[in-house]
Amino acid sequence: MMKVLIVEDGLVMRRLLGSSLRRWQYEVTEAEHGAQAWELFQREPFPLVLTDWLMPEMDGLELIRRIREFESPNYVYIVLLTAKSEKEDLVTAMDAGADDFLAKPFDPDELRVRIREGARIIGLERRLAEQNRQLRTTQAALVQSEKLASLGQLAAGMAHEINNPVSYVINNLAVLNREVRAAMELLGTYRRAAAGLAESNSQLAAELTDLETAADLPWIEENLPRLFAASQDGLARVRKIVQNLREFARLDAADLDELDLHAALASTLEVLASDLQRKNLSVKTDYGQLPSVVCRPGKIHQVFHNLLLNAIQASEVQGTIELRTAVDQDCAVIEVRDHGGGIDPAHLPRLFEPFFTTKAVGQGAGLGLAICYGIVRDHGGWIDVESTLGSGSTFRVRLPLRPQSDKEKFHEPVPKAPDSAGR
C-alpha cells in the first residue's frame, strides 16, 4: 500500500482528499500546514505528496523546495493543489519542483488518475533503481572475476619463476649447513691440538691465534646455527607463499569426487584443535541434512581450513564459533560465524583480492580468502560475508550439489559493505 502525505490547511478539503485516497487503497497521513508536513517528512519520507499552495507557517512552494533538497533514497512525486491558473504561477511551481497540478476544487476522477499516474511513475523509478543496482552488482562481479583471472595468470608465472631459484637456494643452504658443521668440528679438532703446535712452532701458533681473534671465531660458533635456522625459516615462508600462489592460480587441479561436508568440517576442526584450545574457543554446530557433494575434496578442505582459521584468529579468548549447514535450491550452504570485532566496511570490497590483508606485516600474505573465492567460484558457487561492528562476521559458502558446466557457473559480486569493522 503506497503512502501519501496530504498537506491542506482547509479541514473539509483535507478530509475529502483523505477519504477518497483511502477508498482507493492508499495509506494516508494528513498535515494542516507545510511546517507540520516537513516535520512528518523528515521522520519518514513519503513517496507521494499532495500539497496545497497557500498555507500558513510554510506554503506549498517552500515545502516542495525542502523536499527536493532532502536526501531521500527514492524519488518523491509531488502534486500541487492550487486555484491559480496563470502561466507564470505554474512555471514558478514547476521551478520549485512540483511534478503535477490539481485544480481546486478538485474533481474526484481527475484526482484518481493523477494520483495513479504518480504511483505509476514512482513504481517505474523504483524498478529502474533496482535494475541499476543489479547492473552495478553484475558489473562489480565481472570486474572482480576479470581481476582474479588476470591475477591468476600472473600468480602462475610468479610461482614458476620464484619456485625454481628458491628450491636451489634451499637445497644449497642445507648442503652448506651440513658442510659448515663438519668444518666447525674439524676446526675444533685443530684447536685441541693448539697446545702441541705451540711447543713445536710457536710462531705459527701465534698466527693462528691472531686469525681466530680477527675472525671472532667464538661468535661464529655461537651464532652460525641460529643464522642458518633463520635463513631456512625465511625460505620456508617464501616457499609457502609460492604454494599459496599455485593454489590461487589452480595449477594443481584435483579430481572430482563425492564429499561429506560435515565430515570435512569435523576433520578440519581436528586439524585446528590446538588453535582452538589455545584460545579456549567452543564450536557450536547447527547442521542440516546434507547429501554428499560432488567437488574437489582437497580444495574444499582448504576453503574450510582458511575460513575456520580466520574465525579463530578473529575470535576473542573463550569465544564461540558457529557452524551452520543447510540445503537451498540444489546448493549446500555452509556458514562460519565468529563473534570478533568484524570487518571494516572500507575493506569489504577488497576482501577477496589477492595480497590484501589488514594483518600486521609477516602475519598474513593476503591469499587465504582469495584462494577460497577462486575455489568456490570454480565449483560454480559463490562466497560472501556479512559483518557487524563488535558482533563478528559470517562467511557464507554456496556449493552446487553436483558439478556444473562452464555455462551454468555463476559468480556472485564481491561482498557489499554493511555496518562492520576490520579484520
CORVEN-V693345 format. One record per residue. N is the residue number from 1. RES is the residue in one letter. D_CENTER is the distance of its C-alpha to the mean C-alpha in Angstrom with 1 decimal. Layout:
# CORVEN-V693345
n->N res->RES d_center->D_CENTER
n->N res->RES d_center->D_CENTER
This chain:
# CORVEN-V693345
n->1 res->M d_center->34.9
n->2 res->M d_center->34.5
n->3 res->K d_center->35.1
n->4 res->V d_center->37.9
n->5 res->L d_center->39.1
n->6 res->I d_center->42.9
n->7 res->V d_center->44.3
n->8 res->E d_center->48.1
n->9 res->D d_center->50.7
n->10 res->G d_center->53.4
n->11 res->L d_center->53.3
n->12 res->V d_center->55.0
n->13 res->M d_center->52.9
n->14 res->R d_center->49.7
n->15 res->R d_center->50.8
n->16 res->L d_center->51.8
n->17 res->L d_center->48.5
n->18 res->G d_center->46.6
n->19 res->S d_center->48.9
n->20 res->S d_center->48.5
n->21 res->L d_center->44.7
n->22 res->R d_center->44.4
n->23 res->R d_center->46.8
n->24 res->W d_center->44.5
n->25 res->Q d_center->41.6
n->26 res->Y d_center->39.8
n->27 res->E d_center->38.4
n->28 res->V d_center->40.5
n->29 res->T d_center->40.3
n->30 res->E d_center->43.3
n->31 res->A d_center->43.9
n->32 res->E d_center->47.3
n->33 res->H d_center->46.5
n->34 res->G d_center->43.7
n->35 res->A d_center->42.9
n->36 res->Q d_center->42.3
n->37 res->A d_center->40.2
n->38 res->W d_center->38.1
n->39 res->E d_center->37.4
n->40 res->L d_center->36.5
n->41 res->F d_center->34.2
n->42 res->Q d_center->32.2
n->43 res->R d_center->31.6
n->44 res->E d_center->30.6
n->45 res->P d_center->30.6
n->46 res->F d_center->32.8
n->47 res->P d_center->32.2
n->48 res->L d_center->36.0
n->49 res->V d_center->38.5
n->50 res->L d_center->42.3
n->51 res->T d_center->44.1
n->52 res->D d_center->47.7
n->53 res->W d_center->48.6
n->54 res->L d_center->51.3
n->55 res->M d_center->50.3
n->56 res->P d_center->51.1
n->57 res->E d_center->48.7
n->58 res->M d_center->46.2
n->59 res->D d_center->47.1
n->60 res->G d_center->45.1
n->61 res->L d_center->44.4
n->62 res->E d_center->42.9
n->63 res->L d_center->40.7
n->64 res->I d_center->39.5
n->65 res->R d_center->38.8
n->66 res->R d_center->36.7
n->67 res->I d_center->34.7
n->68 res->R d_center->34.0
n->69 res->E d_center->32.9
n->70 res->F d_center->30.6
n->71 res->E d_center->26.9
n->72 res->S d_center->26.6
n->73 res->P d_center->23.5
n->74 res->N d_center->26.1
n->75 res->Y d_center->29.5
n->76 res->V d_center->32.6
n->77 res->Y d_center->35.8
n->78 res->I d_center->38.9
n->79 res->V d_center->42.5
n->80 res->L d_center->45.2
n->81 res->L d_center->48.4
n->82 res->T d_center->51.4
n->83 res->A d_center->55.1
n->84 res->K d_center->55.0
n->85 res->S d_center->55.6
n->86 res->E d_center->56.4
n->87 res->K d_center->54.3
n->88 res->E d_center->53.6
n->89 res->D d_center->52.2
n->90 res->L d_center->49.9
n->91 res->V d_center->48.6
n->92 res->T d_center->47.9
n->93 res->A d_center->46.0
n->94 res->M d_center->43.9
n->95 res->D d_center->43.2
n->96 res->A d_center->41.9
n->97 res->G d_center->39.4
n->98 res->A d_center->41.2
n->99 res->D d_center->40.3
n->100 res->D d_center->43.6
n->101 res->F d_center->46.9
n->102 res->L d_center->49.0
n->103 res->A d_center->52.7
n->104 res->K d_center->54.3
n->105 res->P d_center->55.9
n->106 res->F d_center->53.3
n->107 res->D d_center->54.1
n->108 res->P d_center->52.1
n->109 res->D d_center->51.6
n->110 res->E d_center->50.4
n->111 res->L d_center->48.0
n->112 res->R d_center->46.6
n->113 res->V d_center->46.0
n->114 res->R d_center->44.5
n->115 res->I d_center->42.1
n->116 res->R d_center->41.2
n->117 res->E d_center->40.6
n->118 res->G d_center->38.3
n->119 res->A d_center->36.3
n->120 res->R d_center->36.2
n->121 res->I d_center->34.8
n->122 res->I d_center->32.2
n->123 res->G d_center->31.1
n->124 res->L d_center->31.0
n->125 res->E d_center->28.9
n->126 res->R d_center->26.4
n->127 res->R d_center->26.3
n->128 res->L d_center->25.9
n->129 res->A d_center->23.0
n->130 res->E d_center->21.3
n->131 res->Q d_center->22.2
n->132 res->N d_center->20.8
n->133 res->R d_center->17.5
n->134 res->Q d_center->17.5
n->135 res->L d_center->18.8
n->136 res->R d_center->16.0
n->137 res->T d_center->13.4
n->138 res->T d_center->15.6
n->139 res->Q d_center->16.1
n->140 res->A d_center->12.5
n->141 res->A d_center->12.4
n->142 res->L d_center->15.8
n->143 res->V d_center->14.9
n->144 res->Q d_center->12.0
n->145 res->S d_center->14.5
n->146 res->E d_center->17.3
n->147 res->K d_center->15.6
n->148 res->L d_center->14.9
n->149 res->A d_center->18.4
n->150 res->S d_center->20.0
n->151 res->L d_center->18.3
n->152 res->G d_center->19.4
n->153 res->Q d_center->23.0
n->154 res->L d_center->22.8
n->155 res->A d_center->21.7
n->156 res->A d_center->24.5
n->157 res->G d_center->27.0
n->158 res->M d_center->25.9
n->159 res->A d_center->26.0
n->160 res->H d_center->29.5
n->161 res->E d_center->30.8
n->162 res->I d_center->29.7
n->163 res->N d_center->30.5
n->164 res->N d_center->34.2
n->165 res->P d_center->35.2
n->166 res->V d_center->33.2
n->167 res->S d_center->35.2
n->168 res->Y d_center->38.4
n->169 res->V d_center->37.7
n->170 res->I d_center->36.8
n->171 res->N d_center->39.9
n->172 res->N d_center->42.1
n->173 res->L d_center->40.9
n->174 res->A d_center->41.7
n->175 res->V d_center->45.2
n->176 res->L d_center->45.7
n->177 res->N d_center->44.8
n->178 res->R d_center->47.3
n->179 res->E d_center->50.0
n->180 res->V d_center->49.6
n->181 res->R d_center->50.0
n->182 res->A d_center->53.2
n->183 res->A d_center->54.4
n->184 res->M d_center->53.9
n->185 res->E d_center->55.9
n->186 res->L d_center->58.6
n->187 res->L d_center->58.6
n->188 res->G d_center->59.0
n->189 res->T d_center->62.1
n->190 res->Y d_center->63.5
n->191 res->R d_center->63.0
n->192 res->R d_center->64.9
n->193 res->A d_center->67.8
n->194 res->A d_center->67.8
n->195 res->A d_center->70.8
n->196 res->G d_center->73.0
n->197 res->L d_center->72.0
n->198 res->A d_center->72.9
n->199 res->E d_center->76.4
n->200 res->S d_center->77.0
n->201 res->N d_center->75.2
n->202 res->S d_center->74.4
n->203 res->Q d_center->73.4
n->204 res->L d_center->70.8
n->205 res->A d_center->69.5
n->206 res->A d_center->69.1
n->207 res->E d_center->67.2
n->208 res->L d_center->64.8
n->209 res->T d_center->64.3
n->210 res->D d_center->63.6
n->211 res->L d_center->61.0
n->212 res->E d_center->59.3
n->213 res->T d_center->59.1
n->214 res->A d_center->57.8
n->215 res->A d_center->55.1
n->216 res->D d_center->54.1
n->217 res->L d_center->54.3
n->218 res->P d_center->53.5
n->219 res->W d_center->50.1
n->220 res->I d_center->49.4
n->221 res->E d_center->50.4
n->222 res->E d_center->48.2
n->223 res->N d_center->45.0
n->224 res->L d_center->45.1
n->225 res->P d_center->43.5
n->226 res->R d_center->40.6
n->227 res->L d_center->40.0
n->228 res->F d_center->40.1
n->229 res->A d_center->37.6
n->230 res->A d_center->35.2
n->231 res->S d_center->35.5
n->232 res->Q d_center->34.9
n->233 res->D d_center->31.8
n->234 res->G d_center->30.4
n->235 res->L d_center->31.2
n->236 res->A d_center->29.7
n->237 res->R d_center->26.3
n->238 res->V d_center->26.7
n->239 res->R d_center->27.6
n->240 res->K d_center->24.5
n->241 res->I d_center->22.3
n->242 res->V d_center->24.4
n->243 res->Q d_center->23.9
n->244 res->N d_center->20.1
n->245 res->L d_center->20.6
n->246 res->R d_center->22.9
n->247 res->E d_center->20.4
n->248 res->F d_center->17.8
n->249 res->A d_center->20.6
n->250 res->R d_center->21.8
n->251 res->L d_center->25.4
n->252 res->D d_center->26.5
n->253 res->A d_center->25.9
n->254 res->A d_center->27.0
n->255 res->D d_center->29.3
n->256 res->L d_center->28.3
n->257 res->D d_center->29.5
n->258 res->E d_center->29.1
n->259 res->L d_center->26.9
n->260 res->D d_center->27.1
n->261 res->L d_center->23.5
n->262 res->H d_center->24.9
n->263 res->A d_center->27.1
n->264 res->A d_center->24.3
n->265 res->L d_center->22.3
n->266 res->A d_center->25.6
n->267 res->S d_center->26.4
n->268 res->T d_center->23.0
n->269 res->L d_center->23.7
n->270 res->E d_center->27.1
n->271 res->V d_center->25.9
n->272 res->L d_center->23.7
n->273 res->A d_center->26.6
n->274 res->S d_center->27.6
n->275 res->D d_center->24.1
n->276 res->L d_center->24.1
n->277 res->Q d_center->27.7
n->278 res->R d_center->27.1
n->279 res->K d_center->25.0
n->280 res->N d_center->27.0
n->281 res->L d_center->24.1
n->282 res->S d_center->24.8
n->283 res->V d_center->23.0
n->284 res->K d_center->23.4
n->285 res->T d_center->23.3
n->286 res->D d_center->23.6
n->287 res->Y d_center->24.3
n->288 res->G d_center->25.4
n->289 res->Q d_center->27.9
n->290 res->L d_center->26.2
n->291 res->P d_center->28.4
n->292 res->S d_center->28.0
n->293 res->V d_center->25.4
n->294 res->V d_center->26.6
n->295 res->C d_center->24.2
n->296 res->R d_center->24.3
n->297 res->P d_center->24.6
n->298 res->G d_center->24.1
n->299 res->K d_center->20.7
n->300 res->I d_center->19.5
n->301 res->H d_center->20.9
n->302 res->Q d_center->18.9
n->303 res->V d_center->15.6
n->304 res->F d_center->16.9
n->305 res->H d_center->18.1
n->306 res->N d_center->14.8
n->307 res->L d_center->12.9
n->308 res->L d_center->16.0
n->309 res->L d_center->16.6
n->310 res->N d_center->13.2
n->311 res->A d_center->14.1
n->312 res->I d_center->17.6
n->313 res->Q d_center->16.7
n->314 res->A d_center->14.6
n->315 res->S d_center->17.5
n->316 res->E d_center->20.6
n->317 res->V d_center->24.1
n->318 res->Q d_center->25.5
n->319 res->G d_center->22.2
n->320 res->T d_center->21.2
n->321 res->I d_center->18.7
n->322 res->E d_center->18.7
n->323 res->L d_center->18.7
n->324 res->R d_center->19.2
n->325 res->T d_center->20.3
n->326 res->A d_center->21.7
n->327 res->V d_center->22.9
n->328 res->D d_center->21.8
n->329 res->Q d_center->23.4
n->330 res->D d_center->24.3
n->331 res->C d_center->21.0
n->332 res->A d_center->20.4
n->333 res->V d_center->17.4
n->334 res->I d_center->16.3
n->335 res->E d_center->14.3
n->336 res->V d_center->13.9
n->337 res->R d_center->13.8
n->338 res->D d_center->14.6
n->339 res->H d_center->16.2
n->340 res->G d_center->15.3
n->341 res->G d_center->14.2
n->342 res->G d_center->10.6
n->343 res->I d_center->7.8
n->344 res->D d_center->9.0
n->345 res->P d_center->8.0
n->346 res->A d_center->9.2
n->347 res->H d_center->6.9
n->348 res->L d_center->3.4
n->349 res->P d_center->5.4
n->350 res->R d_center->6.6
n->351 res->L d_center->4.6
n->352 res->F d_center->6.7
n->353 res->E d_center->9.6
n->354 res->P d_center->12.8
n->355 res->F d_center->14.2
n->356 res->F d_center->11.4
n->357 res->T d_center->11.8
n->358 res->T d_center->12.6
n->359 res->K d_center->15.3
n->360 res->A d_center->18.9
n->361 res->V d_center->20.7
n->362 res->G d_center->21.9
n->363 res->Q d_center->19.6
n->364 res->G d_center->16.9
n->365 res->A d_center->16.9
n->366 res->G d_center->13.2
n->367 res->L d_center->13.9
n->368 res->G d_center->13.1
n->369 res->L d_center->9.6
n->370 res->A d_center->10.9
n->371 res->I d_center->13.9
n->372 res->C d_center->12.4
n->373 res->Y d_center->10.8
n->374 res->G d_center->14.2
n->375 res->I d_center->16.2
n->376 res->V d_center->14.8
n->377 res->R d_center->15.0
n->378 res->D d_center->18.6
n->379 res->H d_center->19.5
n->380 res->G d_center->18.8
n->381 res->G d_center->15.9
n->382 res->W d_center->12.2
n->383 res->I d_center->9.3
n->384 res->D d_center->6.5
n->385 res->V d_center->5.4
n->386 res->E d_center->7.4
n->387 res->S d_center->8.4
n->388 res->T d_center->11.7
n->389 res->L d_center->13.6
n->390 res->G d_center->16.1
n->391 res->S d_center->15.4
n->392 res->G d_center->12.7
n->393 res->S d_center->9.7
n->394 res->T d_center->10.1
n->395 res->F d_center->8.9
n->396 res->R d_center->10.8
n->397 res->V d_center->12.7
n->398 res->R d_center->15.3
n->399 res->L d_center->18.1
n->400 res->P d_center->21.3
n->401 res->L d_center->24.4
n->402 res->R d_center->26.2
n->403 res->P d_center->25.4
n->404 res->Q d_center->25.0
n->405 res->S d_center->26.6
n->406 res->D d_center->24.8
n->407 res->K d_center->25.6
n->408 res->E d_center->24.1
n->409 res->K d_center->20.7
n->410 res->F d_center->17.9
n->411 res->H d_center->14.4
n->412 res->E d_center->11.6
n->413 res->P d_center->9.6
n->414 res->V d_center->6.2
n->415 res->P d_center->4.0
n->416 res->K d_center->6.4
n->417 res->A d_center->6.9
n->418 res->P d_center->9.2
n->419 res->D d_center->11.5
n->420 res->S d_center->10.0
n->421 res->A d_center->10.9
n->422 res->G d_center->10.3
n->423 res->R d_center->10.3
